[in-house]
Structures are given as C-alpha cells and as structure tokens.
C-alpha cells in the first residue's frame, strides 16, 4: 500500500499577527488536555483499524473467510494519518518529557518507558499473533513458544518480532536522535529559530505546504532506493524518515507558544484544505477500485496517489491538532486514568484482536456482528487486564512502561 499522501490546491493566505520578542516563545510545561484526548482518539482509531484488518482485502497475519472492500474506503484515509498523528503527539510529549531532566536522566526515562516494554512485548505480547498466524503448524501454544527463544527474526521462519510495537521502537530511537535538538529548542539560544519558524508556518499556506512539501521531497529522494515493500527498521530509511518528520514537527509546533496558537487560529482554512485534498486522493483510489476511470496510465495514477497521500497525511494531522486544541483542552475526572492506561492498551490491543478474532471469525456470522464483537471484547479484555493486572502492581507497571506508584 503506498506510503505517501495529497494535493496542491491553493489556500487563502491568512497571516497571524507579527511575532514579537516580548511575546512568550515557549509553552509552559503544563499538561495539555487536548493532546491527552487526541491520543485517546488515535488509540480508539487503532482499535477499529486493526479489527478491520480481519475483514478487508489487504494482506494481514490472519483473515476472516469472507472479506469486503467496503472497509477500505475509510481505512485508506485512516492509514494515512493514524500513526502520523500519534507521532506528532509523541513529539510534543517528548518535548514535555525532557522538562528539567538532564540528558542522562532523559535517556534513562526513555529506556524505562520505551525500551523495556518493547523487549517485554516482543517476548510475551507479540508471539500470540504469530502463533495464530501459524496455528496449524503446532500442537499447542507452548510448542510454538519455544521457537521464540531461537531468536530468529520474523517472518523467515522465526517467531521474534515487534509487529505493531514498531511504533515504540521508532519512538525510542527518535527520542535519542532528537535529544540535541530538544536541548537546543528548550534553551534561550532557540529564540531566533522560533522566530523564523513562526514567520514561515504561522499562515495557513505556510503551515500546510512547507512541512508537507519537505516531507514529499524526502520521499522523492529516498523512495527509489528504499521501496515501500521493505518497511523494516534497518532497510527502509524512507519510511523511517517519513515518520520522524511528523515527530519533529510535533516538537517544533508545541515548543513555540505563538505558533501553537496560530495552528488553532487557522483551523477553518486547514479544514477547507483537507476537504479539497481528499478529492484527488479518493479519485485515484476509486480508480484503483475500478469505480472511476481516469485518462492516465496506472503508473501515473499511482504517482498522483502517492503524492496526494503525503499531503493528506499532514493536512489531516494538523487539522485534527488545530480543532483539538480549540475544543478539547479541558480536563475530566477520568482523563488522567484513561491517559495512564492508553500505553498498556496499545501494547496489548493487536494481540488481543487476533486472539479473540480467531475464534469469533469461526462463527457462522456475517461481517458486521463479527467486527463489533471483536471490537467490544478487545476493549473489555484490555481495559480489564489493565485494571486488574497492571495498574495495582509496580512490577507490571514497570514492564508496560507505566509510571510506578509511590
């Protein structure tokens, strides 16, 4: 599936007020409730998305015996913004995580919160996904599980993989790579950089096109050498760079108070641009589904779709951020509890979807009830496991990257 994302329509230039050295450059290290809510929404989208992988026609570890293309009409768009949104939010969160920590303290915190859950997840949480993919090859789970400790990487016969935990691996590496930049942007030395960033990005046109065109250029340069099919950490630098730029933009936008406010102020223009960019995106996709016939070769349509996908990804992310900060920056008595449980939920959700889905999809039901039953049972199972087995115990909190209880 193409990575890139859409469109080159002209957007009205709505310049924000001139930047003043007397105005604050850096956001206070206070909790952003809008980012917490958006992180929650992104994780819910992941639940719906990965459950949908049972039933669409794309390749996945396991599939229902009956598939439908109807899922793909909403999944193709969410494919192009769900992880990008999480990485943008993670960039802002990493900026806050550095806080007043030293570089050593920050590395230790990232190691504890990211690397340990990654290793634990690869050894304990991910293997059931591979087992259900190869269930006919083994008498039982324990016979399969021994193969994990052969330490042969998936999929060439091995059972050791990070699967959906690639996000945690990337985030760990991104955090370490970005540390010098994080130290710089939190220092007074970054004032001129923030002034320049504000002048370039504070208008709707600048905010829409400068980041998206820059992302597009990196893909034009890297994609011929690292084709989409590779998609693994050490042999797809185009994929790695693509997501890294969303992470960096989260840092840049959140670290600059005036730029952050400009994003919210331009939200209507961002939404209009997003609507327009979805037109060529879906036109090309409908061409692939043979619902529309375009007068170009397949390669040309594929190229247009790939370029459109870049723009769709960025336009969607920045529009969601803009409306989120305007409408969602409010607390709730359950928000802190929800936020704490999101990380364990992410670690668990795909394995639970596959384990539950394997048995639900054996039932003689239509697609719709199967889909909603898998979603509901996964939600209940993950939340229940967190409340009963992770939240009360520091050992489990440590393994799942949750802050320890004092």
C-alpha positions, 0 to 999 in steps of 0.5 A: 500500500503506498506510503505517501499522501495529497494535493496542491490546491491553493489556500487563502493566505491568512497571516497571524499577527507579527511575532514579537520578542516580548511575546512568550516563545515557549509553552509552559510545561503544563499538561495539555488536555487536548493532546491527552484526548487526541491520543485517546482518539488515535488509540480508539482509531487503532482499535477499529483499524486493526479489527478491520484488518480481519475483514478487508482485502489487504494482506494481514497475519490472519483473515476472516473467510469472507472479506469486503472492500467496503472497509477500505474506503475509510481505512485508506484515509485512516492509514494515512494519518493514524500513526502520523498523528500519534507521532506528532503527539509523541513529539510534543510529549517528548518535548514535555518529557525532557522538562528539567531532566538532564540528558542522562536522566532523559535517556534513562526515562526513555529506556524505562518507558520505551525500551523495556516494554518493547523487549517485554512485548516482543517476548510475551505480547507479540508471539500470540499473533504469530502463533495464530498466524501459524496455528496449524503448524503446532500442537499447542501454544507452548510448542510454538513458544519455544521457537521464540527463544531461537531468536530468529527474526520474523517472518523467515521462519522465526517467531521474534518480532515487534509487529505493531510495537514498531511504533515504540521502537521508532519512538525510542530511537527518535527520542535519542536522535532528537535529544540535541535538538530538544536541548537546543529548542528548550534553551534561550539560544532557540529564540531566533529559530522560533522566530523564523519558524513562526514567520514561515508556518504561522499562515495557513499556506505556510503551515500546510505546504512547507512541512508537507512539501519537505516531507514529499521531497524526502520521499522523492529522494529516498523512495527509489532506493528504499521501496515501500515493500521493505518497511523494516527498521534497518532497510527502509530509511524512507519510511523511517524518515517519513515518520520522524518528520511528523515527530519533529514537527510535533516538537517544533509546533508545541515548543513555540507558544505563538505558533501553537496558537496560530495552528488553532487560529487557522483551523477553518482554512486547514479544514477547507484544505483537507476537504479539497485534498481528499478529492484527488486522493479518493479519485485515484483510489476509486480508480484503483477500485475500478469505480472511476476511470481516469485518462492516465496510465496506472503508473501515473495514477499511482504517482498522483496517489502517492503524492496526494497521500503525503499531503493528506497525511499532514493536512489531516494531522494538523487539522485534527491538532488545530480543532483539538486544541480549540475544543478539547483542552479541558480536563475530566475526572477520568482523563488522567486514568484513561491517559495512564492506561492508553500505553498498556492498551496499545501494547496489548490491543493487536494481540488481543484482536487476533486472539479473540478474532480467531475464534469469533471469525469461526462463527457462522456470522456475517461481517458486521456482528463479527467486527463489533464483537471483536471490537467490544471484547478487545476493549473489555479484555484490555481495559480489564487486564489493565485494571486488574493486572497492571495498574495495582502492581509496580512490577507490571507497571514497570514492564508496560512502561507505566509510571510506578506508584509511590 
